[in-house]
Amino acid sequence: MQIARFALGDDPRYGAVDDNDLVVLSGDPLYTPIDPTGQRVPIDSVRLLAPVIPRSKVVGIGRNYAEHAAELGNEVPQRPLVFLKPNTAVVGPDDPILLPSYSSEVHHEAELAVVISRICKDVPAERADDVIFGYTVANDVTARDVQSEDKTWTRGKMFDTSCPLGPVITMDLDVADLRVRARVDGELRQDGSTAQMVHKVPELIAYASSLFTLLPGDVLLTGTPAGVGPIEAGQRVEVEVEGIGTLGNPVMRR
C-alpha cells in the first residue's frame, strides 16, 4: 500500500493510492486506523504534499555508503554518524529548494527514508520492523562548503527546505536492494543501491533509538550513494527510489 498526503480544500488529507486515484482516508494513518471514506479523487487533480511532517525530528545518517565517503575524502565511521534536521527543513514534491545565502556550493543527496510508526527507545535490530510505518524518498540537500568549514553540520544540513520528502509512503517494502538515483535537469548523477549501505536499516534504527527516543512520524535518512554534486538556481532535481517513486523539486536562490 502507498499513502499520500495532499491538499484538498483548506486542510491536508491522506489517501491510499489506487491506480490513478487517491482513496481518501478519514484521518492521519500514523495515529488512527486506515479507514477509507469512500471518496476518490484523481491524483492529477490534487497537489501532493510531503507525506509526513515529523512532529519531532529528521534523523540523518552520514557516510553510510563507502563510495560516497571516499568521493569526499572521508573514511567510513565504525558507528553510524548521526545528525539531526528540524521539521522546518521538510518540504514536499515540487516545492522549491531555496539555496541559503551563506553557501555557494549546495549538493543533492538521494536517499531512502524510513518513517517511524510509534514511540520507541532502545529497539533491538531484530525488532526494527515493529516500529516502521513505511518508506519514502528524501533529498538530503547539503551546503557542502559550509559543512566542510564547520565542526558541526548545523549550517550545512539544517536550513529550511533542505529535506524534500515524497511523493508517497510505501508500506511493506523490502528495502534490501533498491535502486537509488538522482537526476539534475534529466542528467543522471547518482545511481546506487540500498544493498551498498554500510549499516542496514535495522541497525540504524537500533543505534538511533539507543541515543534518543523516536516518535511517530520521525524520519530516518539512511545515507546517500556516490555521485553527489552541485545544484544551482533554475535547475530541477529528481530523486528516485525503486518501489516508491520519484520526488522532484525546482531549485531557487533566496
Backbone bond lengths (Angstrom), bond angles and torsions (degrees), N, CA, C in turn:
res aa  C-N    CA-C-N  psi(-1)  N-CA   C-N-CA  omega(-1)  CA-C   N-CA-C  phi
1 M - - - 1.462 - - 1.523 109.56 -
2 Q 1.338 114.77 143.10 1.458 121.03 174.04 1.519 109.03 -118.47
3 I 1.342 115.13 137.47 1.454 122.68 -179.09 1.519 108.76 -116.39
4 A 1.324 116.02 132.69 1.464 121.65 176.64 1.523 109.41 -118.42
5 R 1.302 115.33 151.08 1.464 122.92 171.61 1.517 106.55 -112.86
6 F 1.332 117.03 132.01 1.461 118.48 -171.15 1.518 110.49 -148.96
7 A 1.328 114.65 163.92 1.457 121.36 179.86 1.524 108.97 -90.78
8 L 1.326 114.90 122.95 1.463 121.74 176.30 1.519 107.03 -138.14
9 G 1.330 117.07 103.91 1.449 119.67 -173.47 1.518 110.23 73.50
10 D 1.320 116.14 -137.67 1.467 120.56 -175.50 1.525 113.36 -87.32
11 D 1.327 117.62 -18.93 1.457 120.13 -172.21 1.521 111.51 -118.28
12 P 1.338 116.90 146.12 1.458 119.45 171.97 1.522 110.16 -64.99
13 R 1.322 115.82 142.93 1.461 121.34 176.52 1.520 108.77 -129.37
14 Y 1.320 115.58 169.15 1.458 122.13 179.19 1.521 108.67 -119.55
15 G 1.330 114.61 147.25 1.446 118.86 178.74 1.515 111.35 -146.92
16 A 1.333 115.56 149.54 1.456 121.70 173.86 1.528 108.32 -89.28
17 V 1.325 116.01 131.33 1.464 120.61 -177.88 1.526 109.50 -73.96
18 D 1.319 115.35 127.72 1.463 121.79 177.80 1.519 107.38 -136.46
19 D 1.345 116.04 97.46 1.471 121.87 -173.56 1.524 109.22 56.66
20 N 1.334 117.11 -117.31 1.466 120.40 -177.70 1.518 112.76 -99.17
21 D 1.334 116.53 11.25 1.460 121.22 -179.12 1.517 111.32 -116.48
22 L 1.327 114.22 163.22 1.455 122.11 168.41 1.522 108.11 -113.63
23 V 1.316 116.51 125.62 1.459 121.71 174.03 1.527 106.38 -88.45
24 V 1.330 116.66 110.74 1.460 121.59 -171.86 1.527 109.98 -66.41
25 L 1.334 116.12 135.65 1.457 122.48 178.85 1.525 110.13 -101.00
26 S 1.326 116.30 157.60 1.463 120.39 -173.23 1.521 113.36 -79.46
27 G 1.326 117.96 -18.86 1.458 119.76 -178.62 1.510 111.08 -155.09
28 D 1.322 115.44 -163.64 1.454 122.13 177.81 1.525 107.91 -83.82
29 P 1.336 118.76 115.24 1.475 120.27 -175.02 1.522 114.21 -66.50
30 L 1.313 118.05 -11.44 1.460 120.01 173.73 1.528 111.84 -71.99
31 Y 1.316 116.22 -26.09 1.467 120.67 -173.01 1.515 113.68 -120.37
32 T 1.325 118.01 -13.47 1.461 121.34 -179.68 1.525 108.76 -133.63
33 P 1.332 118.08 155.33 1.464 119.95 177.07 1.528 111.05 -57.98
34 I 1.324 116.44 148.36 1.458 120.97 178.08 1.521 108.55 -68.30
35 D 1.333 116.13 113.32 1.467 122.38 -171.41 1.528 109.23 -133.92
36 P 1.340 118.92 98.87 1.470 121.10 179.54 1.528 111.24 -64.95
37 T 1.321 115.64 140.26 1.463 120.49 177.62 1.519 111.95 -86.02
38 G 1.321 117.41 -16.35 1.460 121.39 -174.09 1.519 112.64 98.34
39 Q 1.329 116.88 -16.95 1.463 120.66 178.58 1.523 109.60 -78.58
40 R 1.319 116.85 139.49 1.458 122.67 177.13 1.521 108.38 -125.78
41 V 1.337 115.95 140.57 1.458 120.42 175.47 1.523 108.14 -134.06
42 P 1.332 117.57 140.79 1.469 119.35 176.13 1.532 110.83 -63.98
43 I 1.317 116.69 136.69 1.468 120.26 179.56 1.524 110.87 -57.93
44 D 1.319 116.31 -38.56 1.466 119.94 -176.76 1.525 112.88 -68.07
45 S 1.338 117.38 -12.23 1.461 119.99 -176.22 1.524 113.25 -95.34
46 V 1.343 116.91 -2.49 1.456 119.52 -177.10 1.530 109.76 -125.20
47 R 1.304 114.95 163.98 1.464 121.62 176.36 1.518 108.40 -97.83
48 L 1.330 116.83 119.11 1.457 120.60 177.28 1.522 110.07 -74.77
49 L 1.323 115.09 139.66 1.459 122.92 178.45 1.525 109.08 -109.89
50 A 1.317 117.10 171.32 1.465 119.19 171.27 1.523 107.17 -53.59
51 P 1.344 118.39 129.57 1.466 119.79 -173.23 1.511 114.05 -66.04
52 V 1.330 117.44 -16.87 1.458 121.80 175.22 1.525 107.92 -151.60
53 I 1.331 115.96 140.24 1.459 122.10 169.25 1.520 105.88 -111.89
54 P 1.318 118.27 108.85 1.467 119.50 -176.15 1.525 111.32 -57.17
55 R 1.338 116.23 133.44 1.464 119.76 174.43 1.532 109.90 -68.11
56 S 1.332 115.97 -24.29 1.456 120.54 -171.48 1.520 112.31 -120.75
57 K 1.356 118.13 -65.32 1.460 118.82 -166.67 1.523 111.76 -162.28
58 V 1.325 112.92 161.15 1.457 122.57 165.91 1.522 106.41 -109.28
59 V 1.320 116.48 126.94 1.462 122.23 -179.44 1.523 107.97 -101.91
60 G 1.315 117.28 117.14 1.461 122.18 -179.61 1.513 111.19 -99.72
61 I 1.324 115.15 150.70 1.461 122.03 175.63 1.532 107.93 -122.52
62 G 1.320 116.26 122.20 1.456 120.71 -179.39 1.519 112.52 -96.61
63 R 1.336 115.30 149.31 1.471 122.61 172.37 1.528 113.15 55.07
64 N 1.333 115.54 45.45 1.457 120.37 -178.89 1.523 112.21 -97.40
65 Y 1.337 117.21 2.70 1.465 123.05 171.46 1.525 106.35 -123.08
66 A 1.310 117.31 124.91 1.464 121.04 -172.82 1.525 112.12 -60.64
67 E 1.330 117.96 -40.73 1.468 119.99 -177.40 1.521 111.01 -68.90
68 H 1.336 117.28 -33.41 1.463 119.11 176.43 1.522 110.65 -67.94
69 A 1.336 117.28 -43.41 1.461 119.61 177.15 1.521 110.24 -57.99
70 A 1.336 116.30 -42.85 1.462 120.84 -177.40 1.522 111.99 -66.75
71 E 1.343 117.80 -37.37 1.468 119.28 -176.72 1.519 112.11 -66.27
72 L 1.327 117.29 -21.09 1.459 121.11 177.01 1.518 111.82 -103.68
73 G 1.329 116.28 10.28 1.454 120.35 175.71 1.510 114.69 76.89
74 N 1.342 116.55 26.15 1.457 120.48 -178.26 1.524 111.00 -115.44
75 E 1.324 115.72 157.17 1.448 121.29 172.60 1.528 109.77 -92.69
76 V 1.323 115.87 158.14 1.461 120.44 176.38 1.528 108.44 -77.17
77 P 1.334 118.31 124.99 1.466 119.94 179.35 1.524 111.49 -69.43
78 Q 1.326 116.13 151.24 1.454 119.94 179.13 1.520 111.96 -66.00
79 R 1.317 116.86 -39.49 1.458 122.59 176.86 1.527 108.69 -106.28
80 P 1.328 118.20 153.75 1.465 119.50 176.21 1.526 111.07 -54.02
81 L 1.316 115.33 136.25 1.468 122.09 179.79 1.527 107.89 -92.92
82 V 1.312 116.78 110.22 1.462 122.65 -169.60 1.526 110.99 -103.70
83 F 1.332 115.99 137.00 1.457 122.27 169.37 1.518 108.01 -139.99
84 L 1.316 117.35 168.28 1.464 121.81 -177.72 1.524 110.46 -121.60
85 K 1.318 114.52 147.75 1.459 122.33 168.42 1.531 107.47 -119.96
86 P 1.331 118.71 140.88 1.467 119.59 175.83 1.523 110.63 -74.78
87 N 1.333 116.35 162.48 1.469 118.51 179.27 1.528 111.95 -67.69
88 T 1.334 118.34 -15.78 1.466 120.81 176.09 1.529 112.22 -71.94
89 A 1.325 117.65 -9.95 1.463 120.79 175.63 1.533 112.10 -78.72
90 V 1.336 116.87 -16.31 1.465 120.97 -171.71 1.526 111.43 -80.80
91 V 1.321 115.51 132.37 1.457 123.53 169.39 1.522 107.53 -134.91
92 G 1.329 116.05 170.91 1.454 120.51 -175.26 1.511 113.67 -110.77
93 P 1.334 116.62 -171.07 1.458 121.14 179.55 1.527 111.59 -57.81
94 D 1.321 115.07 135.21 1.467 123.94 176.55 1.524 113.99 69.99
95 D 1.337 118.28 -0.68 1.459 119.24 170.77 1.526 108.89 -73.02
96 P 1.323 118.03 146.22 1.468 119.23 -177.93 1.521 113.14 -72.82
97 I 1.321 115.52 142.20 1.457 122.65 165.41 1.524 106.12 -86.74
98 L 1.325 116.99 118.18 1.459 121.68 -176.95 1.523 108.81 -98.65
99 L 1.310 116.37 112.90 1.463 120.97 -178.08 1.525 109.37 -67.06
100 P 1.332 118.27 129.79 1.466 119.54 -178.18 1.528 111.49 -70.11
101 S 1.307 115.50 145.89 1.465 120.71 -175.72 1.517 112.27 -65.23
102 Y 1.336 117.91 -23.67 1.463 121.17 -174.61 1.527 113.15 -89.00
103 S 1.333 117.98 6.22 1.459 120.53 -178.49 1.520 110.78 -128.57
104 S 1.331 115.34 143.00 1.466 120.90 175.38 1.522 111.77 -115.65
105 E 1.336 117.09 6.65 1.466 120.81 -179.76 1.530 109.23 -145.11
106 V 1.326 115.41 91.65 1.461 121.81 -179.22 1.523 108.85 -108.38
107 H 1.327 116.69 132.85 1.465 122.00 -175.26 1.527 111.58 -114.34
108 H 1.328 115.54 151.13 1.464 122.56 167.58 1.523 109.15 -84.81
109 E 1.332 116.89 150.44 1.459 123.03 173.77 1.528 108.21 -144.00
110 A 1.320 117.32 106.50 1.462 122.98 -178.73 1.524 109.96 -78.00
111 E 1.335 116.69 132.11 1.466 119.33 -175.22 1.528 112.20 -147.57
112 L 1.321 114.57 150.02 1.460 122.39 163.62 1.518 108.02 -80.00
113 A 1.329 116.68 135.37 1.462 121.52 178.35 1.523 110.00 -119.69
114 V 1.323 115.14 142.83 1.464 122.55 -179.76 1.524 108.26 -109.74
115 V 1.330 117.04 132.35 1.459 122.19 177.65 1.526 108.36 -102.45
116 I 1.330 116.27 124.35 1.460 122.37 -177.41 1.532 109.75 -82.26
117 S 1.340 115.59 140.86 1.467 120.40 -172.18 1.521 114.06 -95.91
118 R 1.342 118.73 -25.55 1.464 118.86 -173.09 1.528 110.52 -155.01
119 I 1.315 115.64 166.88 1.459 120.94 176.94 1.527 108.58 -61.81
120 C 1.324 116.29 130.41 1.465 118.29 -178.92 1.522 110.46 -154.95
121 K 1.315 114.70 150.88 1.463 122.81 178.90 1.522 107.84 -147.51
122 D 1.331 116.15 139.66 1.462 122.31 177.30 1.532 111.79 54.16
123 V 1.316 115.48 53.72 1.465 121.33 -179.05 1.521 109.36 -81.10
124 P 1.332 119.46 123.10 1.462 119.93 174.24 1.531 110.48 -64.43
125 A 1.314 117.10 145.95 1.459 120.47 -178.04 1.519 111.74 -55.75
126 E 1.329 117.33 -35.97 1.463 120.30 -178.08 1.532 112.51 -72.21
127 R 1.337 117.11 -10.45 1.473 121.00 177.58 1.523 111.63 -109.64
128 A 1.310 118.23 11.45 1.472 121.26 -175.31 1.523 112.27 -60.02
129 D 1.341 116.95 -37.30 1.468 119.34 -179.51 1.520 112.21 -58.99
130 D 1.334 117.62 -25.13 1.460 121.24 -177.92 1.523 112.45 -68.30
131 V 1.334 117.99 -18.68 1.461 120.42 -175.94 1.525 112.34 -116.36
132 I 1.338 116.69 13.31 1.465 121.01 178.93 1.524 109.59 -100.71
133 F 1.321 116.32 121.74 1.461 120.81 173.91 1.527 110.38 -80.55
134 G 1.330 115.87 -42.75 1.455 120.35 -179.06 1.516 110.38 175.19
135 Y 1.326 114.73 -165.45 1.460 121.00 -173.14 1.530 109.77 -133.74
136 T 1.315 116.39 146.70 1.449 121.14 175.21 1.523 109.47 -139.96
137 V 1.321 115.48 -178.50 1.469 123.10 -178.35 1.521 108.54 -101.04
138 A 1.321 116.58 140.51 1.464 121.18 179.56 1.518 110.58 -133.75
139 N 1.321 114.88 151.70 1.460 122.82 169.85 1.521 106.54 -122.30
140 D 1.320 116.38 105.54 1.465 121.76 -178.88 1.528 108.44 -83.41
141 V 1.328 115.68 76.61 1.464 121.53 -175.08 1.533 109.00 -64.53
142 T 1.333 116.04 132.15 1.462 120.99 -169.96 1.523 111.54 -133.22
143 A 1.316 116.34 128.04 1.466 121.30 171.47 1.531 107.08 -79.43
144 R 1.331 116.31 93.30 1.462 121.32 -167.84 1.521 112.78 -66.56
145 D 1.329 117.52 -40.28 1.459 119.36 -178.29 1.525 111.10 -64.42
146 V 1.322 115.84 -40.59 1.460 120.73 -179.97 1.525 110.59 -71.30
147 Q 1.329 116.64 -38.94 1.459 120.32 176.80 1.531 110.81 -57.29
148 S 1.322 116.03 -39.92 1.467 120.33 -179.49 1.524 112.40 -71.16
149 E 1.330 116.67 -31.47 1.463 120.83 -177.89 1.520 113.08 -74.70
150 D 1.327 116.50 -36.01 1.459 121.11 -170.30 1.527 111.86 -91.76
151 K 1.323 116.51 155.57 1.457 121.06 174.53 1.524 110.80 -76.53
152 T 1.321 117.22 -32.60 1.463 121.30 173.39 1.523 108.80 -105.53
153 W 1.334 115.56 168.07 1.466 119.87 -177.34 1.535 112.34 -100.62
154 T 1.316 117.04 18.77 1.463 120.09 -173.38 1.525 112.30 -59.88
155 R 1.325 117.72 -56.02 1.474 119.83 -178.24 1.521 111.14 -66.65
156 G 1.321 116.86 -34.09 1.457 119.95 -175.18 1.502 115.02 -75.44
157 K 1.332 117.20 -24.95 1.469 120.21 -171.01 1.522 115.11 -118.72
158 M 1.319 118.82 -17.24 1.461 119.17 -162.35 1.520 115.13 -114.12
159 F 1.326 118.06 13.93 1.461 119.52 -177.86 1.531 111.00 -75.57
160 D 1.321 115.88 158.60 1.466 121.45 178.01 1.529 110.31 -53.92
161 T 1.306 116.47 139.39 1.476 127.01 178.64 1.523 112.74 73.18
162 S 1.332 118.56 11.71 1.464 120.44 -177.99 1.525 113.40 -85.57
163 C 1.339 117.13 6.18 1.468 119.03 -179.48 1.523 111.31 -140.14
164 P 1.339 118.64 69.67 1.451 119.84 171.79 1.536 110.83 -61.69
165 L 1.336 116.45 136.69 1.458 123.32 177.00 1.520 109.83 -130.81
166 G 1.342 116.92 147.22 1.466 120.06 175.44 1.513 111.99 143.97
167 P 1.308 119.57 -168.30 1.466 124.67 -3.03 1.521 113.93 -81.30
168 V 1.352 116.87 -17.84 1.457 122.13 -177.00 1.526 108.71 -142.48
169 I 1.322 115.41 170.72 1.456 122.34 167.71 1.518 107.92 -104.06
170 T 1.330 116.33 126.54 1.454 121.15 175.43 1.519 108.89 -102.34
171 M 1.314 115.74 127.64 1.459 121.58 179.86 1.529 109.35 -98.10
172 D 1.332 116.13 157.79 1.476 121.95 174.49 1.529 111.52 54.54
173 L 1.316 116.34 53.28 1.457 122.17 -177.97 1.524 109.83 -113.75
174 D 1.333 116.88 133.25 1.454 121.42 173.31 1.523 107.94 -81.44
175 V 1.322 117.31 112.83 1.461 121.09 -173.05 1.522 112.49 -103.29
176 A 1.323 117.34 17.06 1.466 120.10 -175.82 1.525 112.79 -66.58
177 D 1.330 117.34 -31.73 1.470 120.12 -175.39 1.522 109.30 -151.23
178 L 1.322 116.36 77.54 1.465 122.69 179.08 1.521 109.55 -114.74
179 R 1.319 117.16 139.78 1.467 120.16 176.73 1.517 109.73 -72.46
180 V 1.334 114.62 137.75 1.460 122.82 178.47 1.524 107.01 -124.78
181 R 1.331 116.28 118.46 1.463 119.61 -173.87 1.520 111.55 -133.41
182 A 1.329 115.60 154.25 1.460 121.89 173.34 1.520 108.82 -135.25
183 R 1.324 114.98 138.49 1.466 122.21 175.12 1.522 109.30 -126.69
184 V 1.317 115.88 143.93 1.460 122.02 174.54 1.524 106.95 -121.87
185 D 1.332 115.57 117.74 1.472 121.45 -174.70 1.530 110.71 50.83
186 G 1.322 116.19 39.55 1.454 121.90 177.01 1.517 115.64 85.25
187 E 1.329 117.57 -10.41 1.471 121.42 179.86 1.524 109.97 -85.08
188 L 1.328 116.66 125.31 1.453 120.97 179.84 1.523 110.14 -69.30
189 R 1.319 116.75 122.27 1.461 122.30 -179.81 1.528 111.82 -109.26
190 Q 1.315 116.81 -44.53 1.465 121.86 -178.66 1.515 109.36 -121.96
191 D 1.316 116.43 139.04 1.463 121.25 178.65 1.527 107.56 -152.97
192 G 1.318 116.00 90.26 1.453 121.38 -177.63 1.513 111.29 -130.01
193 S 1.307 116.22 -167.10 1.455 122.58 -179.23 1.519 109.42 -141.69
194 T 1.326 115.17 146.43 1.461 119.61 175.66 1.527 111.45 -62.76
195 A 1.321 117.67 -18.18 1.466 120.51 176.31 1.525 111.38 -64.23
196 Q 1.338 117.41 -18.53 1.464 121.85 -179.45 1.526 113.14 -85.30
197 M 1.320 117.92 -2.58 1.468 119.45 179.53 1.522 110.52 -60.52
198 V 1.321 115.74 137.65 1.457 120.75 174.62 1.530 109.63 -71.17
199 H 1.321 116.03 -49.35 1.464 122.87 177.29 1.528 107.42 -109.75
200 K 1.320 117.74 122.62 1.456 122.57 -175.97 1.528 110.26 -79.01
201 V 1.336 115.34 168.59 1.466 121.15 -174.29 1.532 112.46 -54.65
202 P 1.338 120.55 -48.98 1.475 118.35 -179.56 1.524 112.81 -58.56
203 E 1.324 117.19 -39.22 1.463 120.75 179.34 1.526 110.98 -66.60
204 L 1.328 116.81 -38.23 1.459 120.15 179.65 1.524 111.12 -65.66
205 I 1.336 116.63 -41.95 1.462 119.90 178.48 1.524 110.18 -64.62
206 A 1.322 116.45 -43.54 1.461 119.86 179.18 1.520 110.97 -60.46
207 Y 1.335 116.76 -43.74 1.466 119.59 -177.52 1.523 111.27 -69.77
208 A 1.339 117.36 -47.39 1.465 120.04 -179.31 1.525 111.00 -60.61
209 S 1.331 116.98 -41.83 1.463 119.87 -178.18 1.525 112.28 -73.75
210 S 1.328 117.31 -12.93 1.463 119.59 173.14 1.525 110.98 -79.69
211 L 1.334 116.66 -20.03 1.459 121.37 -178.40 1.521 112.10 -90.07
212 F 1.340 116.60 -38.33 1.459 121.21 -177.41 1.525 109.06 -159.06
213 T 1.315 114.68 162.73 1.469 120.77 179.23 1.522 109.79 -71.20
214 L 1.318 115.90 134.72 1.452 122.28 172.66 1.524 108.60 -96.42
215 L 1.332 116.02 141.68 1.457 121.91 -176.62 1.520 110.81 -116.07
216 P 1.323 118.04 159.17 1.464 120.25 177.05 1.523 111.15 -55.23
217 G 1.316 116.36 130.54 1.454 121.00 -179.61 1.502 114.51 90.26
218 D 1.334 118.45 -10.75 1.464 119.10 171.82 1.525 108.98 -58.43
219 V 1.310 116.06 147.32 1.461 122.16 -177.58 1.519 109.05 -118.85
220 L 1.323 115.62 132.30 1.457 122.18 178.07 1.521 109.27 -110.27
221 L 1.342 116.67 116.14 1.460 121.84 175.18 1.527 108.06 -86.45
222 T 1.322 117.26 136.32 1.465 120.24 -167.59 1.528 114.54 -104.77
223 G 1.327 117.82 8.49 1.459 120.53 -179.86 1.509 112.20 102.58
224 T 1.315 115.60 166.52 1.464 120.84 -173.81 1.525 111.11 -126.20
225 P 1.344 117.46 142.84 1.466 119.86 175.05 1.521 111.66 -74.24
226 A 1.313 115.73 173.59 1.462 121.47 -179.54 1.528 111.02 -62.86
227 G 1.335 114.85 158.87 1.456 120.68 176.00 1.506 114.68 110.08
228 V 1.334 117.48 7.17 1.463 119.37 178.83 1.523 109.48 -60.39
229 G 1.324 114.89 153.11 1.455 118.42 -178.83 1.508 111.63 -168.31
230 P 1.329 116.39 176.01 1.459 120.95 -171.67 1.523 112.91 -73.62
231 I 1.326 113.95 149.49 1.460 121.73 170.66 1.517 107.65 -124.00
232 E 1.334 115.07 148.69 1.452 120.54 -175.43 1.522 110.01 -131.81
233 A 1.321 115.49 158.04 1.457 121.13 178.73 1.524 110.29 -56.29
234 G 1.314 115.60 135.62 1.455 121.79 -178.96 1.516 113.62 98.05
235 Q 1.324 117.55 -12.43 1.452 121.11 178.97 1.532 110.72 -90.20
236 R 1.338 114.88 168.88 1.456 121.17 175.35 1.529 108.21 -127.91
237 V 1.328 115.32 130.37 1.464 121.86 -179.88 1.520 109.01 -106.25
238 E 1.324 116.55 133.26 1.459 121.74 175.41 1.521 109.02 -124.90
239 V 1.323 115.52 126.45 1.454 122.73 178.28 1.517 107.89 -115.14
240 E 1.320 116.15 131.92 1.465 121.25 -176.86 1.521 109.90 -127.42
241 V 1.322 116.07 134.40 1.460 122.12 170.58 1.520 107.62 -123.43
242 E 1.298 115.65 125.61 1.455 122.31 -179.12 1.531 110.60 -54.40
243 G 1.326 115.81 134.16 1.454 120.85 178.50 1.512 114.39 87.41
244 I 1.330 117.31 -7.80 1.468 120.46 179.62 1.521 110.81 -118.66
245 G 1.329 117.21 -57.12 1.451 120.12 179.55 1.512 111.34 144.86
246 T 1.327 115.84 -165.45 1.460 123.14 -176.04 1.516 110.25 -118.77
247 L 1.314 115.48 131.73 1.460 123.92 179.08 1.518 108.51 -109.55
248 G 1.325 117.73 118.72 1.455 121.86 -178.75 1.510 111.94 -117.55
249 N 1.360 115.36 140.20 1.464 120.35 179.07 1.517 110.28 -144.74
250 P 1.336 118.03 136.15 1.467 120.91 171.62 1.522 110.04 -75.79
251 V 1.321 115.80 155.47 1.468 121.86 179.67 1.524 108.04 -110.78
252 M 1.330 115.73 131.47 1.460 121.32 -179.37 1.521 109.68 -134.40
253 R 1.314 115.90 157.51 1.470 121.64 174.38 1.520 108.65 -100.14
254 R 1.349 116.52 135.90 1.469 120.19 177.73 1.524 110.64 -60.56
